[in-house]
Amino acid sequence: MWKYVNTKFILPPSCEKWVIQTARDAWKRFKGKVKRGHFVPYDNLEDMFKNRPLQVAKCQFIKLCLYWSHPTIQALSNTNKQHKSQQKFPHRMGPINFGRVRAAMNDFQSRQASGETEEEAFKSVFGKEQPNRVRCYGRAITQSDLKRYAEISAIKEHHEEEVQSLKGELGDVKEEVHGLRAMVKLLLQRSEPRMTQEEIEAMLKNLQHSPVDANSGHGSTHPPNINMDKSEEDNEDQE
């Protein structure tokens, strides 16, 4: 089955167990559907063979009908039907009956009342985990899968925290830029009272999209030589 599935799909080797279990359950459900639609409604094998499902080969359907018609299988089927009709709640515990489940739950609650934690009480009642199986997580889930999922969740959480932190820092920077922009507009209004708001906005946009080149003659980064200016003024006064 695994080799056949690999001819149709590209799957890693870790999926083999899941594929086998899924195929087994699907085959079991399909047999039940075939039995309800093409075996139970008819009383003899001839009618069954005439109304066989087209997706099932004739030789395989004959084997199924002969198997279902066997007296031992018929008796077992009737017993199972009788038991199922008496059930009030669907049973999904496999070979463990409701009596054992109730006893385990009572033991679990009494252990919790005596001071044990949920994990300790659970292990005491149900025992340790079986290899390559984790309770309450379905099939094909192992301890290594849970560890990998936990690591992935931690990475995602850390990434989300970093994104939120960067968003907060970006908001602070935007507020600072907005404050500086308002200050520059105020200075321009005081220095150039004749400039309108539209002209000021246009100037700020031009400055934003064309930054000042440090190597050009505009906007020199060197501080003015105050001492030199003062000495020149003194020389002019002396003359």
C-alpha positions in Angstrom: 0.0 0.0 0.0 2.8 2.4 0.9 4.6 1.8 -2.3 1.4 2.3 -4.3 0.7 5.6 -2.6 4.2 6.8 -3.4 3.6 6.2 -7.0 0.7 8.7 -6.8 2.0 11.3 -4.3 5.3 12.6 -3.0 5.3 11.9 0.8 8.1 11.8 3.4 8.7 8.4 5.1 7.3 9.8 8.4 3.8 9.6 6.8 3.8 5.9 6.2 2.1 5.0 9.5 -0.6 7.7 8.9 -1.2 6.5 5.4 -1.6 2.9 6.4 -4.0 3.8 9.2 -6.1 6.1 7.0 -6.3 3.5 4.3 -7.4 0.8 6.8 -10.1 3.0 8.2 -11.3 4.1 4.7 -11.5 0.5 3.6 -13.5 -0.5 6.7 -16.0 2.3 6.1 -16.2 1.4 2.4 -17.0 -2.3 3.2 -19.7 -1.2 5.6 -21.3 1.0 2.9 -21.1 -1.9 0.3 -22.7 -4.3 2.8 -25.6 -1.9 3.6 -26.3 -1.1 0.0 -25.6 -4.4 -1.9 -25.8 -7.3 0.7 -28.3 -6.6 3.4 -31.3 -5.7 1.1 -31.2 -9.0 -0.8 -32.0 -12.5 0.4 -29.9 -14.7 -2.0 -26.5 -14.5 -3.6 -27.8 -14.3 -7.2 -29.5 -11.0 -6.5 -26.5 -9.7 -4.7 -24.2 -10.6 -7.6 -26.6 -8.9 -10.1 -26.6 -5.7 -8.0 -23.0 -5.6 -7.1 -21.2 -2.1 -7.0 -19.4 -1.4 -10.2 -16.3 0.0 -8.5 -15.8 -3.5 -6.9 -14.4 -6.4 -8.9 -16.8 -9.3 -9.3 -14.3 -11.8 -7.8 -13.8 -9.6 -4.7 -17.5 -9.0 -4.2 -18.2 -12.7 -4.3 -15.6 -13.3 -1.6 -17.2 -10.6 0.5 -20.7 -12.0 0.1 -19.5 -15.5 1.0 -17.7 -14.1 4.1 -20.8 -12.2 5.2 -23.0 -15.1 4.6 -21.0 -17.5 6.8 -23.1 -18.6 9.9 -20.4 -17.6 12.4 -20.1 -14.2 10.9 -23.9 -13.8 10.8 -24.2 -14.7 14.5 -21.5 -12.3 15.4 -23.2 -9.5 13.3 -26.5 -10.1 15.0 -24.9 -10.0 18.4 -23.2 -6.7 17.6 -26.5 -5.3 16.3 -28.3 -6.2 19.5 -25.6 -4.6 21.7 -25.5 -1.5 19.5 -29.3 -1.0 19.8 -29.0 -1.1 23.6 -26.3 1.6 23.8 -27.4 5.1 24.9 -24.1 6.8 24.3 -21.6 6.2 21.5 -18.6 4.2 22.6 -15.2 5.5 21.3 -12.8 3.9 23.8 -11.9 0.8 21.8 -11.7 -2.3 24.0 -12.2 -0.2 27.2 -15.8 -0.4 28.4 -17.7 2.4 30.2 -17.3 0.7 33.6 -13.5 0.9 33.4 -13.8 4.5 32.3 -16.0 5.4 35.3 -13.7 3.7 37.7 -10.7 5.5 36.2 -12.5 8.9 36.4 -13.4 8.3 40.0 -9.8 7.4 40.8 -8.5 10.5 38.9 -10.8 12.8 40.9 -9.9 11.2 44.3 -6.2 11.6 43.5 -6.7 15.3 42.6 -8.7 15.8 45.9 -5.7 14.2 47.8 -3.4 16.9 46.5 -1.9 15.5 43.3 -1.6 17.7 40.2 -3.6 16.9 37.1 -0.5 15.5 35.3 0.5 13.3 38.3 -3.0 12.0 38.7 -3.3 11.3 35.0 -0.1 9.3 34.8 -1.0 7.4 38.0 -4.4 6.3 36.5 -3.7 5.8 32.9 0.0 4.9 33.1 2.9 6.3 31.0 2.7 7.3 27.4 3.2 4.5 24.9 6.1 4.8 22.4 5.3 6.7 19.3 1.8 7.6 20.6 0.4 10.5 22.6 -2.9 10.3 24.3 -5.7 12.7 23.4 -3.9 13.9 20.2 -5.2 11.4 17.7 -3.2 9.1 15.5 0.3 9.5 14.1 1.2 12.2 16.7 4.4 11.6 18.6 6.3 13.4 21.4 8.8 14.8 18.8 5.8 16.3 16.9 4.6 18.1 20.0 8.1 19.4 20.7 8.5 20.6 17.2 5.1 22.3 17.3 6.0 24.0 20.6 9.3 25.3 19.1 7.4 26.6 16.1 4.9 28.3 18.3 7.7 29.9 20.4 9.4 31.2 17.3 6.1 32.7 16.0 5.4 34.3 19.4 8.9 35.8 19.5 8.5 37.1 15.9 5.2 38.6 16.8 6.7 40.4 19.8 9.5 41.8 17.6 7.0 43.0 15.0 4.9 44.7 17.7 8.0 46.3 19.2 9.1 47.6 15.8 5.6 49.0 15.2 5.8 50.8 18.5 9.2 52.3 17.7 8.0 53.3 14.2 5.0 55.1 15.8 7.3 57.0 18.1 9.5 58.0 15.2 6.5 59.2 13.2 5.4 61.3 16.2 8.9 62.9 16.5 8.9 63.6 12.7 5.5 65.2 13.0 6.7 67.4 15.8 9.8 68.4 13.9 7.7 69.2 10.9 5.4 71.4 12.9 8.4 73.2 14.4 9.9 73.9 11.0 6.6 75.2 9.7 6.4 77.6 12.7 9.9 78.8 12.1 9.2 79.4 8.4 6.1 81.3 9.2 8.0 83.6 11.5 10.9 84.1 9.2 8.9 84.4 6.0 5.5 85.8 7.0 4.5 86.3 3.4 4.7 82.6 2.5 1.3 80.8 2.4 0.6 77.3 3.9 0.6 75.7 0.5 4.1 77.2 -0.3 5.4 75.9 3.0 4.0 72.5 2.4 5.5 72.4 -1.0 8.9 73.4 0.3 8.9 70.7 3.0 7.9 68.1 0.4 10.8 69.2 -1.9 13.2 69.1 1.0 11.9 65.6 2.0 12.3 64.1 -1.5 15.7 65.9 -2.3 17.9 65.7 0.8 20.8 68.1 1.1 24.2 66.8 -0.2 26.9 67.3 2.4 29.5 67.8 -0.3 27.6 70.6 -2.0 27.9 74.3 -1.2 24.4 74.4 0.4 23.9 73.5 4.0 27.6 73.4 5.1 28.2 71.2 8.0 31.1 73.3 9.3 30.4 75.7 12.2 30.9 79.4 11.4 34.3 80.9 12.5 33.1 83.4 15.1 36.6 84.6 16.1 37.6 85.4 12.6 34.4 87.5 12.0 35.0 89.3 15.3 38.7 90.1 14.4 37.6 91.5 11.1 35.0 93.8 12.8 37.8 95.1 15.2 40.1 95.9 12.3 37.4 97.9 10.6 36.7 99.9 13.8 40.4 100.7 14.1 40.6 102.0 10.6 
